[in-house]
Amino acid sequence: MHLPHRRSVVRSFAVATLLSAAVSGCGGAGQAPPSASAPPAPASPAPSPSGPTTFTSTAFDQPFAVTLPAGWIVGDQAADMAAFFLPMGPDEGPRLGLDVQEVSKVQKDPCDTGSSDVDPGATPAKLATWMSSWKPLHASKPVAAKVGAIDALAIDEGFDGSPCANANLWPTSGGYLDPAEHKRYFILEVGGKRVVVTLVGRDDTWGATLPDGQSVLDSLTFAKP
């Protein structure tokens, strides 16, 4: 699965593990080689402890809190992007995820990440219209929804991988598309900014995992709606 922002988290841990192994293999002065029975270093970020935990954002531009079930991992956090996911296994990407993104502009050409950014219009409805206009997205008709107590528009996508292998709808790292995934976008306005909250699942397990993803989405609350 092509998951740039989440796989970067896993990759950093993998690199750290390799570096640690390299240092140990060199054997500094006075240092004994590690025991053959020593447990291997973790290959992925440690998941949330057992039982739900509440995460309060500190990096995202619009403060929010979300409750993460056991096993969920906090992914990349930035001013315009926050990611959370339940991994399938080490280095296997998410079985289920939630992205929170600020989307002010979109890619002029979703098949070319180097293309210029364009403004599709400031409202949630304008973004929904632009998404519908890009045919490869196979966007569903927008329907009324809510995120917390905030009105939103919900759109499902059915991207099939054509006409480009690495499509990105908008500049944040959560704008990528993967034909093996199913995404449900919730477009809303928070604090005068357009925010997209996305449930991310796998096409082959979407129906089975949707209730768990919806429970995480239902726990999301913005501090200044």
PyMOL commands that place a pseudoatom at each C-alpha (Angstrom):
pseudoatom trace, name=CA, resn=MET, resi=1, chain=A, elem=C, hetatm=0, pos=[0.000, 0.000, 0.000]
pseudoatom trace, name=CA, resn=HIS, resi=2, chain=A, elem=C, hetatm=0, pos=[1.351, 3.404, -0.943]
pseudoatom trace, name=CA, resn=LEU, resi=3, chain=A, elem=C, hetatm=0, pos=[1.065, 5.406, 2.268]
pseudoatom trace, name=CA, resn=PRO, resi=4, chain=A, elem=C, hetatm=0, pos=[3.680, 8.146, 2.296]
pseudoatom trace, name=CA, resn=HIS, resi=5, chain=A, elem=C, hetatm=0, pos=[2.940, 9.879, 5.565]
pseudoatom trace, name=CA, resn=ARG, resi=6, chain=A, elem=C, hetatm=0, pos=[2.353, 6.715, 7.583]
pseudoatom trace, name=CA, resn=ARG, resi=7, chain=A, elem=C, hetatm=0, pos=[5.094, 4.607, 6.074]
pseudoatom trace, name=CA, resn=SER, resi=8, chain=A, elem=C, hetatm=0, pos=[7.559, 7.390, 6.821]
pseudoatom trace, name=CA, resn=VAL, resi=9, chain=A, elem=C, hetatm=0, pos=[6.863, 6.800, 10.518]
pseudoatom trace, name=CA, resn=VAL, resi=10, chain=A, elem=C, hetatm=0, pos=[7.487, 3.077, 10.191]
pseudoatom trace, name=CA, resn=ARG, resi=11, chain=A, elem=C, hetatm=0, pos=[10.530, 3.665, 7.974]
pseudoatom trace, name=CA, resn=SER, resi=12, chain=A, elem=C, hetatm=0, pos=[12.163, 5.893, 10.593]
pseudoatom trace, name=CA, resn=PHE, resi=13, chain=A, elem=C, hetatm=0, pos=[11.924, 3.119, 13.148]
pseudoatom trace, name=CA, resn=ALA, resi=14, chain=A, elem=C, hetatm=0, pos=[13.300, 0.601, 10.667]
pseudoatom trace, name=CA, resn=VAL, resi=15, chain=A, elem=C, hetatm=0, pos=[16.270, 2.864, 9.907]
pseudoatom trace, name=CA, resn=ALA, resi=16, chain=A, elem=C, hetatm=0, pos=[16.907, 3.340, 13.629]
pseudoatom trace, name=CA, resn=THR, resi=17, chain=A, elem=C, hetatm=0, pos=[16.892, -0.431, 14.074]
pseudoatom trace, name=CA, resn=LEU, resi=18, chain=A, elem=C, hetatm=0, pos=[19.417, -0.932, 11.252]
pseudoatom trace, name=CA, resn=LEU, resi=19, chain=A, elem=C, hetatm=0, pos=[21.706, 1.764, 12.629]
pseudoatom trace, name=CA, resn=SER, resi=20, chain=A, elem=C, hetatm=0, pos=[21.546, 0.213, 16.075]
pseudoatom trace, name=CA, resn=ALA, resi=21, chain=A, elem=C, hetatm=0, pos=[22.432, -3.180, 14.618]
pseudoatom trace, name=CA, resn=ALA, resi=22, chain=A, elem=C, hetatm=0, pos=[25.366, -1.671, 12.681]
pseudoatom trace, name=CA, resn=VAL, resi=23, chain=A, elem=C, hetatm=0, pos=[26.804, -0.027, 15.803]
pseudoatom trace, name=CA, resn=SER, resi=24, chain=A, elem=C, hetatm=0, pos=[26.460, -3.227, 17.823]
pseudoatom trace, name=CA, resn=GLY, resi=25, chain=A, elem=C, hetatm=0, pos=[28.130, -5.213, 15.026]
pseudoatom trace, name=CA, resn=CYS, resi=26, chain=A, elem=C, hetatm=0, pos=[31.195, -2.923, 15.107]
pseudoatom trace, name=CA, resn=GLY, resi=27, chain=A, elem=C, hetatm=0, pos=[31.768, -3.730, 18.814]
pseudoatom trace, name=CA, resn=GLY, resi=28, chain=A, elem=C, hetatm=0, pos=[33.303, -0.694, 20.480]
pseudoatom trace, name=CA, resn=ALA, resi=29, chain=A, elem=C, hetatm=0, pos=[36.156, -1.013, 22.985]
pseudoatom trace, name=CA, resn=GLY, resi=30, chain=A, elem=C, hetatm=0, pos=[35.106, -2.888, 26.107]
pseudoatom trace, name=CA, resn=GLN, resi=31, chain=A, elem=C, hetatm=0, pos=[31.733, -3.822, 24.634]
pseudoatom trace, name=CA, resn=ALA, resi=32, chain=A, elem=C, hetatm=0, pos=[30.645, -7.427, 24.366]
pseudoatom trace, name=CA, resn=PRO, resi=33, chain=A, elem=C, hetatm=0, pos=[28.544, -8.497, 21.368]
pseudoatom trace, name=CA, resn=PRO, resi=34, chain=A, elem=C, hetatm=0, pos=[24.823, -8.752, 22.077]
pseudoatom trace, name=CA, resn=SER, resi=35, chain=A, elem=C, hetatm=0, pos=[23.481, -12.062, 23.329]
pseudoatom trace, name=CA, resn=ALA, resi=36, chain=A, elem=C, hetatm=0, pos=[21.922, -14.309, 20.702]
pseudoatom trace, name=CA, resn=SER, resi=37, chain=A, elem=C, hetatm=0, pos=[18.859, -14.567, 22.908]
pseudoatom trace, name=CA, resn=ALA, resi=38, chain=A, elem=C, hetatm=0, pos=[18.372, -10.804, 23.140]
pseudoatom trace, name=CA, resn=PRO, resi=39, chain=A, elem=C, hetatm=0, pos=[14.927, -9.724, 21.858]
pseudoatom trace, name=CA, resn=PRO, resi=40, chain=A, elem=C, hetatm=0, pos=[14.924, -7.911, 18.508]
pseudoatom trace, name=CA, resn=ALA, resi=41, chain=A, elem=C, hetatm=0, pos=[14.394, -4.156, 18.426]
pseudoatom trace, name=CA, resn=PRO, resi=42, chain=A, elem=C, hetatm=0, pos=[10.857, -3.108, 17.507]
pseudoatom trace, name=CA, resn=ALA, resi=43, chain=A, elem=C, hetatm=0, pos=[10.287, -2.683, 13.766]
pseudoatom trace, name=CA, resn=SER, resi=44, chain=A, elem=C, hetatm=0, pos=[7.396, -0.244, 14.081]
pseudoatom trace, name=CA, resn=PRO, resi=45, chain=A, elem=C, hetatm=0, pos=[6.107, 2.484, 16.421]
pseudoatom trace, name=CA, resn=ALA, resi=46, chain=A, elem=C, hetatm=0, pos=[4.628, 1.266, 19.677]
pseudoatom trace, name=CA, resn=PRO, resi=47, chain=A, elem=C, hetatm=0, pos=[0.826, 1.197, 19.535]
pseudoatom trace, name=CA, resn=SER, resi=48, chain=A, elem=C, hetatm=0, pos=[-1.493, 2.826, 22.035]
pseudoatom trace, name=CA, resn=PRO, resi=49, chain=A, elem=C, hetatm=0, pos=[-1.709, 0.972, 25.356]
pseudoatom trace, name=CA, resn=SER, resi=50, chain=A, elem=C, hetatm=0, pos=[-4.645, -1.287, 26.069]
pseudoatom trace, name=CA, resn=GLY, resi=51, chain=A, elem=C, hetatm=0, pos=[-7.872, 0.592, 26.473]
pseudoatom trace, name=CA, resn=PRO, resi=52, chain=A, elem=C, hetatm=0, pos=[-8.876, 3.818, 24.720]
pseudoatom trace, name=CA, resn=THR, resi=53, chain=A, elem=C, hetatm=0, pos=[-6.682, 6.897, 25.102]
pseudoatom trace, name=CA, resn=THR, resi=54, chain=A, elem=C, hetatm=0, pos=[-7.503, 10.520, 24.313]
pseudoatom trace, name=CA, resn=PHE, resi=55, chain=A, elem=C, hetatm=0, pos=[-5.101, 12.383, 22.042]
pseudoatom trace, name=CA, resn=THR, resi=56, chain=A, elem=C, hetatm=0, pos=[-5.159, 16.178, 22.077]
pseudoatom trace, name=CA, resn=SER, resi=57, chain=A, elem=C, hetatm=0, pos=[-3.544, 17.846, 19.079]
pseudoatom trace, name=CA, resn=THR, resi=58, chain=A, elem=C, hetatm=0, pos=[-0.704, 20.294, 19.633]
pseudoatom trace, name=CA, resn=ALA, resi=59, chain=A, elem=C, hetatm=0, pos=[0.546, 20.725, 16.069]
pseudoatom trace, name=CA, resn=PHE, resi=60, chain=A, elem=C, hetatm=0, pos=[-2.586, 20.983, 13.910]
pseudoatom trace, name=CA, resn=ASP, resi=61, chain=A, elem=C, hetatm=0, pos=[-3.732, 24.540, 13.202]
pseudoatom trace, name=CA, resn=GLN, resi=62, chain=A, elem=C, hetatm=0, pos=[-7.271, 23.845, 14.453]
pseudoatom trace, name=CA, resn=PRO, resi=63, chain=A, elem=C, hetatm=0, pos=[-6.995, 22.204, 17.927]
pseudoatom trace, name=CA, resn=PHE, resi=64, chain=A, elem=C, hetatm=0, pos=[-8.933, 18.971, 18.408]
pseudoatom trace, name=CA, resn=ALA, resi=65, chain=A, elem=C, hetatm=0, pos=[-9.132, 15.856, 20.556]
pseudoatom trace, name=CA, resn=VAL, resi=66, chain=A, elem=C, hetatm=0, pos=[-9.787, 12.274, 19.465]
pseudoatom trace, name=CA, resn=THR, resi=67, chain=A, elem=C, hetatm=0, pos=[-10.148, 8.975, 21.327]
pseudoatom trace, name=CA, resn=LEU, resi=68, chain=A, elem=C, hetatm=0, pos=[-7.957, 6.170, 19.986]
pseudoatom trace, name=CA, resn=PRO, resi=69, chain=A, elem=C, hetatm=0, pos=[-8.792, 2.510, 20.711]
pseudoatom trace, name=CA, resn=ALA, resi=70, chain=A, elem=C, hetatm=0, pos=[-6.093, 0.070, 21.788]
pseudoatom trace, name=CA, resn=GLY, resi=71, chain=A, elem=C, hetatm=0, pos=[-3.563, -0.623, 19.049]
pseudoatom trace, name=CA, resn=TRP, resi=72, chain=A, elem=C, hetatm=0, pos=[-3.973, 2.658, 17.160]
pseudoatom trace, name=CA, resn=ILE, resi=73, chain=A, elem=C, hetatm=0, pos=[-0.826, 4.624, 16.339]
pseudoatom trace, name=CA, resn=VAL, resi=74, chain=A, elem=C, hetatm=0, pos=[-0.333, 8.382, 16.202]
pseudoatom trace, name=CA, resn=GLY, resi=75, chain=A, elem=C, hetatm=0, pos=[1.149, 9.143, 12.781]
pseudoatom trace, name=CA, resn=ASP, resi=76, chain=A, elem=C, hetatm=0, pos=[2.571, 12.352, 11.346]
pseudoatom trace, name=CA, resn=GLN, resi=77, chain=A, elem=C, hetatm=0, pos=[1.476, 15.592, 13.004]
pseudoatom trace, name=CA, resn=ALA, resi=78, chain=A, elem=C, hetatm=0, pos=[1.825, 18.991, 11.323]
pseudoatom trace, name=CA, resn=ALA, resi=79, chain=A, elem=C, hetatm=0, pos=[0.042, 22.337, 11.102]
pseudoatom trace, name=CA, resn=ASP, resi=80, chain=A, elem=C, hetatm=0, pos=[-2.012, 21.154, 8.116]
pseudoatom trace, name=CA, resn=MET, resi=81, chain=A, elem=C, hetatm=0, pos=[-2.101, 17.373, 8.647]
pseudoatom trace, name=CA, resn=ALA, resi=82, chain=A, elem=C, hetatm=0, pos=[-2.682, 14.896, 11.474]
pseudoatom trace, name=CA, resn=ALA, resi=83, chain=A, elem=C, hetatm=0, pos=[-2.799, 11.120, 10.992]
pseudoatom trace, name=CA, resn=PHE, resi=84, chain=A, elem=C, hetatm=0, pos=[-3.857, 8.159, 13.139]
pseudoatom trace, name=CA, resn=PHE, resi=85, chain=A, elem=C, hetatm=0, pos=[-4.060, 4.510, 12.128]
pseudoatom trace, name=CA, resn=LEU, resi=86, chain=A, elem=C, hetatm=0, pos=[-4.474, 0.900, 13.165]
pseudoatom trace, name=CA, resn=PRO, resi=87, chain=A, elem=C, hetatm=0, pos=[-1.656, -1.074, 11.526]
pseudoatom trace, name=CA, resn=MET, resi=88, chain=A, elem=C, hetatm=0, pos=[-2.108, -4.456, 9.879]
pseudoatom trace, name=CA, resn=GLY, resi=89, chain=A, elem=C, hetatm=0, pos=[1.389, -5.408, 10.992]
pseudoatom trace, name=CA, resn=PRO, resi=90, chain=A, elem=C, hetatm=0, pos=[4.984, -4.124, 10.922]
pseudoatom trace, name=CA, resn=ASP, resi=91, chain=A, elem=C, hetatm=0, pos=[5.657, -2.196, 7.692]
pseudoatom trace, name=CA, resn=GLU, resi=92, chain=A, elem=C, hetatm=0, pos=[2.245, -3.142, 6.280]
pseudoatom trace, name=CA, resn=GLY, resi=93, chain=A, elem=C, hetatm=0, pos=[0.459, 0.193, 6.505]
pseudoatom trace, name=CA, resn=PRO, resi=94, chain=A, elem=C, hetatm=0, pos=[-2.942, 0.773, 8.077]
pseudoatom trace, name=CA, resn=ARG, resi=95, chain=A, elem=C, hetatm=0, pos=[-5.875, -1.560, 8.242]
pseudoatom trace, name=CA, resn=LEU, resi=96, chain=A, elem=C, hetatm=0, pos=[-7.863, 1.504, 9.196]
pseudoatom trace, name=CA, resn=GLY, resi=97, chain=A, elem=C, hetatm=0, pos=[-6.995, 5.168, 9.610]
pseudoatom trace, name=CA, resn=LEU, resi=98, chain=A, elem=C, hetatm=0, pos=[-8.159, 8.718, 10.208]
pseudoatom trace, name=CA, resn=ASP, resi=99, chain=A, elem=C, hetatm=0, pos=[-6.604, 11.799, 8.593]
pseudoatom trace, name=CA, resn=VAL, resi=100, chain=A, elem=C, hetatm=0, pos=[-7.351, 15.399, 9.560]
pseudoatom trace, name=CA, resn=GLN, resi=101, chain=A, elem=C, hetatm=0, pos=[-6.222, 17.882, 6.913]
pseudoatom trace, name=CA, resn=GLU, resi=102, chain=A, elem=C, hetatm=0, pos=[-6.522, 21.579, 6.162]
pseudoatom trace, name=CA, resn=VAL, resi=103, chain=A, elem=C, hetatm=0, pos=[-7.230, 21.875, 2.435]
pseudoatom trace, name=CA, resn=SER, resi=104, chain=A, elem=C, hetatm=0, pos=[-7.119, 25.383, 1.015]
pseudoatom trace, name=CA, resn=LYS, resi=105, chain=A, elem=C, hetatm=0, pos=[-5.855, 24.432, -2.446]
pseudoatom trace, name=CA, resn=VAL, resi=106, chain=A, elem=C, hetatm=0, pos=[-5.735, 21.394, -4.730]
pseudoatom trace, name=CA, resn=GLN, resi=107, chain=A, elem=C, hetatm=0, pos=[-3.336, 20.079, -7.352]
pseudoatom trace, name=CA, resn=LYS, resi=108, chain=A, elem=C, hetatm=0, pos=[-4.032, 21.516, -10.797]
pseudoatom trace, name=CA, resn=ASP, resi=109, chain=A, elem=C, hetatm=0, pos=[-3.062, 18.096, -12.163]
pseudoatom trace, name=CA, resn=PRO, resi=110, chain=A, elem=C, hetatm=0, pos=[-3.553, 15.286, -9.576]
pseudoatom trace, name=CA, resn=CYS, resi=111, chain=A, elem=C, hetatm=0, pos=[-1.308, 13.047, -11.696]
pseudoatom trace, name=CA, resn=ASP, resi=112, chain=A, elem=C, hetatm=0, pos=[1.613, 15.475, -11.386]
pseudoatom trace, name=CA, resn=THR, resi=113, chain=A, elem=C, hetatm=0, pos=[2.730, 16.302, -7.847]
pseudoatom trace, name=CA, resn=GLY, resi=114, chain=A, elem=C, hetatm=0, pos=[4.913, 19.059, -9.269]
pseudoatom trace, name=CA, resn=SER, resi=115, chain=A, elem=C, hetatm=0, pos=[1.978, 20.877, -10.829]
pseudoatom trace, name=CA, resn=SER, resi=116, chain=A, elem=C, hetatm=0, pos=[0.842, 24.225, -9.522]
pseudoatom trace, name=CA, resn=ASP, resi=117, chain=A, elem=C, hetatm=0, pos=[-1.783, 24.496, -6.796]
pseudoatom trace, name=CA, resn=VAL, resi=118, chain=A, elem=C, hetatm=0, pos=[-5.160, 26.015, -7.614]
pseudoatom trace, name=CA, resn=ASP, resi=119, chain=A, elem=C, hetatm=0, pos=[-7.974, 27.377, -5.486]
pseudoatom trace, name=CA, resn=PRO, resi=120, chain=A, elem=C, hetatm=0, pos=[-11.183, 25.388, -6.052]
pseudoatom trace, name=CA, resn=GLY, resi=121, chain=A, elem=C, hetatm=0, pos=[-13.222, 27.920, -4.052]
pseudoatom trace, name=CA, resn=ALA, resi=122, chain=A, elem=C, hetatm=0, pos=[-13.291, 28.441, -0.318]
pseudoatom trace, name=CA, resn=THR, resi=123, chain=A, elem=C, hetatm=0, pos=[-16.367, 26.482, 0.797]
pseudoatom trace, name=CA, resn=PRO, resi=124, chain=A, elem=C, hetatm=0, pos=[-16.825, 22.748, 1.464]
pseudoatom trace, name=CA, resn=ALA, resi=125, chain=A, elem=C, hetatm=0, pos=[-19.318, 22.636, -1.431]
pseudoatom trace, name=CA, resn=LYS, resi=126, chain=A, elem=C, hetatm=0, pos=[-16.746, 24.099, -3.847]
pseudoatom trace, name=CA, resn=LEU, resi=127, chain=A, elem=C, hetatm=0, pos=[-14.215, 21.422, -2.931]
pseudoatom trace, name=CA, resn=ALA, resi=128, chain=A, elem=C, hetatm=0, pos=[-16.873, 18.724, -3.328]
pseudoatom trace, name=CA, resn=THR, resi=129, chain=A, elem=C, hetatm=0, pos=[-17.671, 20.067, -6.799]
pseudoatom trace, name=CA, resn=TRP, resi=130, chain=A, elem=C, hetatm=0, pos=[-13.994, 20.007, -7.792]
pseudoatom trace, name=CA, resn=MET, resi=131, chain=A, elem=C, hetatm=0, pos=[-13.612, 16.421, -6.532]
pseudoatom trace, name=CA, resn=SER, resi=132, chain=A, elem=C, hetatm=0, pos=[-16.604, 15.369, -8.629]
pseudoatom trace, name=CA, resn=SER, resi=133, chain=A, elem=C, hetatm=0, pos=[-15.053, 17.030, -11.691]
pseudoatom trace, name=CA, resn=TRP, resi=134, chain=A, elem=C, hetatm=0, pos=[-11.924, 14.854, -11.572]
pseudoatom trace, name=CA, resn=LYS, resi=135, chain=A, elem=C, hetatm=0, pos=[-13.397, 11.733, -13.154]
pseudoatom trace, name=CA, resn=PRO, resi=136, chain=A, elem=C, hetatm=0, pos=[-10.741, 9.163, -12.085]
pseudoatom trace, name=CA, resn=LEU, resi=137, chain=A, elem=C, hetatm=0, pos=[-11.709, 9.792, -8.460]
pseudoatom trace, name=CA, resn=HIS, resi=138, chain=A, elem=C, hetatm=0, pos=[-15.166, 8.270, -9.069]
pseudoatom trace, name=CA, resn=ALA, resi=139, chain=A, elem=C, hetatm=0, pos=[-16.472, 10.495, -6.294]
pseudoatom trace, name=CA, resn=SER, resi=140, chain=A, elem=C, hetatm=0, pos=[-19.930, 9.760, -4.935]
pseudoatom trace, name=CA, resn=LYS, resi=141, chain=A, elem=C, hetatm=0, pos=[-22.581, 12.443, -4.730]
pseudoatom trace, name=CA, resn=PRO, resi=142, chain=A, elem=C, hetatm=0, pos=[-21.975, 14.551, -1.582]
pseudoatom trace, name=CA, resn=VAL, resi=143, chain=A, elem=C, hetatm=0, pos=[-24.373, 13.865, 1.293]
pseudoatom trace, name=CA, resn=ALA, resi=144, chain=A, elem=C, hetatm=0, pos=[-24.999, 15.838, 4.470]
pseudoatom trace, name=CA, resn=ALA, resi=145, chain=A, elem=C, hetatm=0, pos=[-23.098, 14.607, 7.532]
pseudoatom trace, name=CA, resn=LYS, resi=146, chain=A, elem=C, hetatm=0, pos=[-21.622, 15.859, 10.790]
pseudoatom trace, name=CA, resn=VAL, resi=147, chain=A, elem=C, hetatm=0, pos=[-18.222, 15.739, 12.441]
pseudoatom trace, name=CA, resn=GLY, resi=148, chain=A, elem=C, hetatm=0, pos=[-18.834, 16.383, 16.090]
pseudoatom trace, name=CA, resn=ALA, resi=149, chain=A, elem=C, hetatm=0, pos=[-21.553, 19.009, 15.973]
pseudoatom trace, name=CA, resn=ILE, resi=150, chain=A, elem=C, hetatm=0, pos=[-20.232, 20.604, 12.778]
pseudoatom trace, name=CA, resn=ASP, resi=151, chain=A, elem=C, hetatm=0, pos=[-22.096, 20.271, 9.478]
pseudoatom trace, name=CA, resn=ALA, resi=152, chain=A, elem=C, hetatm=0, pos=[-20.102, 18.490, 6.783]
pseudoatom trace, name=CA, resn=LEU, resi=153, chain=A, elem=C, hetatm=0, pos=[-20.357, 16.999, 3.318]
pseudoatom trace, name=CA, resn=ALA, resi=154, chain=A, elem=C, hetatm=0, pos=[-19.415, 13.316, 2.999]
pseudoatom trace, name=CA, resn=ILE, resi=155, chain=A, elem=C, hetatm=0, pos=[-17.958, 11.846, -0.208]
pseudoatom trace, name=CA, resn=ASP, resi=156, chain=A, elem=C, hetatm=0, pos=[-16.790, 8.295, -0.934]
pseudoatom trace, name=CA, resn=GLU, resi=157, chain=A, elem=C, hetatm=0, pos=[-14.147, 7.649, -3.576]
pseudoatom trace, name=CA, resn=GLY, resi=158, chain=A, elem=C, hetatm=0, pos=[-13.493, 4.657, -5.784]
pseudoatom trace, name=CA, resn=PHE, resi=159, chain=A, elem=C, hetatm=0, pos=[-10.130, 5.530, -7.356]
pseudoatom trace, name=CA, resn=ASP, resi=160, chain=A, elem=C, hetatm=0, pos=[-8.998, 2.650, -9.575]
pseudoatom trace, name=CA, resn=GLY, resi=161, chain=A, elem=C, hetatm=0, pos=[-5.404, 3.697, -10.195]
pseudoatom trace, name=CA, resn=SER, resi=162, chain=A, elem=C, hetatm=0, pos=[-5.934, 5.258, -13.604]
pseudoatom trace, name=CA, resn=PRO, resi=163, chain=A, elem=C, hetatm=0, pos=[-4.782, 7.378, -15.336]
pseudoatom trace, name=CA, resn=CYS, resi=164, chain=A, elem=C, hetatm=0, pos=[-1.797, 7.725, -12.992]
pseudoatom trace, name=CA, resn=ALA, resi=165, chain=A, elem=C, hetatm=0, pos=[-0.041, 5.517, -10.458]
pseudoatom trace, name=CA, resn=ASN, resi=166, chain=A, elem=C, hetatm=0, pos=[0.643, 8.166, -7.794]
pseudoatom trace, name=CA, resn=ALA, resi=167, chain=A, elem=C, hetatm=0, pos=[-2.248, 10.592, -7.715]
pseudoatom trace, name=CA, resn=ASN, resi=168, chain=A, elem=C, hetatm=0, pos=[-2.460, 13.374, -5.118]
pseudoatom trace, name=CA, resn=LEU, resi=169, chain=A, elem=C, hetatm=0, pos=[-5.587, 15.494, -4.768]
pseudoatom trace, name=CA, resn=TRP, resi=170, chain=A, elem=C, hetatm=0, pos=[-4.007, 18.255, -2.703]
pseudoatom trace, name=CA, resn=PRO, resi=171, chain=A, elem=C, hetatm=0, pos=[-0.584, 19.257, -1.372]
pseudoatom trace, name=CA, resn=THR, resi=172, chain=A, elem=C, hetatm=0, pos=[-0.798, 17.759, 2.138]
pseudoatom trace, name=CA, resn=SER, resi=173, chain=A, elem=C, hetatm=0, pos=[0.680, 14.282, 2.591]
pseudoatom trace, name=CA, resn=GLY, resi=174, chain=A, elem=C, hetatm=0, pos=[-2.851, 12.979, 3.136]
pseudoatom trace, name=CA, resn=GLY, resi=175, chain=A, elem=C, hetatm=0, pos=[-3.927, 13.904, -0.384]
pseudoatom trace, name=CA, resn=TYR, resi=176, chain=A, elem=C, hetatm=0, pos=[-2.559, 10.738, -2.034]
pseudoatom trace, name=CA, resn=LEU, resi=177, chain=A, elem=C, hetatm=0, pos=[-4.765, 8.049, -3.561]
pseudoatom trace, name=CA, resn=ASP, resi=178, chain=A, elem=C, hetatm=0, pos=[-4.265, 4.293, -3.490]
pseudoatom trace, name=CA, resn=PRO, resi=179, chain=A, elem=C, hetatm=0, pos=[-6.451, 1.942, -5.552]
pseudoatom trace, name=CA, resn=ALA, resi=180, chain=A, elem=C, hetatm=0, pos=[-6.277, -0.657, -2.749]
pseudoatom trace, name=CA, resn=GLU, resi=181, chain=A, elem=C, hetatm=0, pos=[-7.851, 1.799, -0.318]
pseudoatom trace, name=CA, resn=HIS, resi=182, chain=A, elem=C, hetatm=0, pos=[-11.324, 3.174, 0.234]
pseudoatom trace, name=CA, resn=LYS, resi=183, chain=A, elem=C, hetatm=0, pos=[-11.638, 6.732, 1.515]
pseudoatom trace, name=CA, resn=ARG, resi=184, chain=A, elem=C, hetatm=0, pos=[-14.623, 8.586, 2.890]
pseudoatom trace, name=CA, resn=TYR, resi=185, chain=A, elem=C, hetatm=0, pos=[-14.048, 12.341, 3.034]
pseudoatom trace, name=CA, resn=PHE, resi=186, chain=A, elem=C, hetatm=0, pos=[-15.893, 14.659, 5.413]
pseudoatom trace, name=CA, resn=ILE, resi=187, chain=A, elem=C, hetatm=0, pos=[-15.504, 18.273, 4.268]
pseudoatom trace, name=CA, resn=LEU, resi=188, chain=A, elem=C, hetatm=0, pos=[-16.299, 21.005, 6.793]
pseudoatom trace, name=CA, resn=GLU, resi=189, chain=A, elem=C, hetatm=0, pos=[-15.335, 24.462, 7.959]
pseudoatom trace, name=CA, resn=VAL, resi=190, chain=A, elem=C, hetatm=0, pos=[-13.523, 24.916, 11.272]
pseudoatom trace, name=CA, resn=GLY, resi=191, chain=A, elem=C, hetatm=0, pos=[-12.389, 28.281, 12.603]
pseudoatom trace, name=CA, resn=GLY, resi=192, chain=A, elem=C, hetatm=0, pos=[-12.829, 29.845, 9.180]
pseudoatom trace, name=CA, resn=LYS, resi=193, chain=A, elem=C, hetatm=0, pos=[-10.640, 27.177, 7.523]
pseudoatom trace, name=CA, resn=ARG, resi=194, chain=A, elem=C, hetatm=0, pos=[-11.694, 24.287, 5.282]
pseudoatom trace, name=CA, resn=VAL, resi=195, chain=A, elem=C, hetatm=0, pos=[-10.863, 20.965, 6.925]
pseudoatom trace, name=CA, resn=VAL, resi=196, chain=A, elem=C, hetatm=0, pos=[-11.173, 17.470, 5.464]
pseudoatom trace, name=CA, resn=VAL, resi=197, chain=A, elem=C, hetatm=0, pos=[-11.465, 14.549, 7.877]
pseudoatom trace, name=CA, resn=THR, resi=198, chain=A, elem=C, hetatm=0, pos=[-10.927, 11.260, 6.059]
pseudoatom trace, name=CA, resn=LEU, resi=199, chain=A, elem=C, hetatm=0, pos=[-11.731, 7.708, 7.086]
pseudoatom trace, name=CA, resn=VAL, resi=200, chain=A, elem=C, hetatm=0, pos=[-9.216, 5.428, 5.379]
pseudoatom trace, name=CA, resn=GLY, resi=201, chain=A, elem=C, hetatm=0, pos=[-9.771, 1.699, 4.950]
pseudoatom trace, name=CA, resn=ARG, resi=202, chain=A, elem=C, hetatm=0, pos=[-8.998, -1.147, 2.605]
pseudoatom trace, name=CA, resn=ASP, resi=203, chain=A, elem=C, hetatm=0, pos=[-11.349, -1.989, -0.249]
pseudoatom trace, name=CA, resn=ASP, resi=204, chain=A, elem=C, hetatm=0, pos=[-11.415, -5.649, 0.760]
pseudoatom trace, name=CA, resn=THR, resi=205, chain=A, elem=C, hetatm=0, pos=[-12.302, -4.996, 4.423]
pseudoatom trace, name=CA, resn=TRP, resi=206, chain=A, elem=C, hetatm=0, pos=[-14.141, -1.660, 4.255]
pseudoatom trace, name=CA, resn=GLY, resi=207, chain=A, elem=C, hetatm=0, pos=[-17.532, -2.946, 5.393]
pseudoatom trace, name=CA, resn=ALA, resi=208, chain=A, elem=C, hetatm=0, pos=[-16.094, -4.952, 8.267]
pseudoatom trace, name=CA, resn=THR, resi=209, chain=A, elem=C, hetatm=0, pos=[-13.880, -2.185, 9.663]
pseudoatom trace, name=CA, resn=LEU, resi=210, chain=A, elem=C, hetatm=0, pos=[-16.173, 0.797, 9.030]
pseudoatom trace, name=CA, resn=PRO, resi=211, chain=A, elem=C, hetatm=0, pos=[-17.946, 0.642, 12.430]
pseudoatom trace, name=CA, resn=ASP, resi=212, chain=A, elem=C, hetatm=0, pos=[-14.592, 0.828, 14.257]
pseudoatom trace, name=CA, resn=GLY, resi=213, chain=A, elem=C, hetatm=0, pos=[-13.441, 3.726, 12.102]
pseudoatom trace, name=CA, resn=GLN, resi=214, chain=A, elem=C, hetatm=0, pos=[-16.742, 5.513, 12.594]
pseudoatom trace, name=CA, resn=SER, resi=215, chain=A, elem=C, hetatm=0, pos=[-16.380, 5.245, 16.372]
pseudoatom trace, name=CA, resn=VAL, resi=216, chain=A, elem=C, hetatm=0, pos=[-13.023, 7.048, 16.185]
pseudoatom trace, name=CA, resn=LEU, resi=217, chain=A, elem=C, hetatm=0, pos=[-14.508, 9.688, 13.882]
pseudoatom trace, name=CA, resn=ASP, resi=218, chain=A, elem=C, hetatm=0, pos=[-17.455, 10.173, 16.271]
pseudoatom trace, name=CA, resn=SER, resi=219, chain=A, elem=C, hetatm=0, pos=[-15.018, 10.909, 19.110]
pseudoatom trace, name=CA, resn=LEU, resi=220, chain=A, elem=C, hetatm=0, pos=[-13.331, 13.754, 17.209]
pseudoatom trace, name=CA, resn=THR, resi=221, chain=A, elem=C, hetatm=0, pos=[-14.113, 17.198, 18.612]
pseudoatom trace, name=CA, resn=PHE, resi=222, chain=A, elem=C, hetatm=0, pos=[-12.640, 20.543, 17.593]
pseudoatom trace, name=CA, resn=ALA, resi=223, chain=A, elem=C, hetatm=0, pos=[-11.865, 23.038, 20.348]
pseudoatom trace, name=CA, resn=LYS, resi=224, chain=A, elem=C, hetatm=0, pos=[-12.952, 26.085, 18.319]
pseudoatom trace, name=CA, resn=PRO, resi=225, chain=A, elem=C, hetatm=0, pos=[-15.604, 25.046, 15.790]
for i in range(1, 225): cmd.bond("trace and resi %d" % i, "trace and resi %d" % (i + 1))
show_as sticks, trace
zoom trace
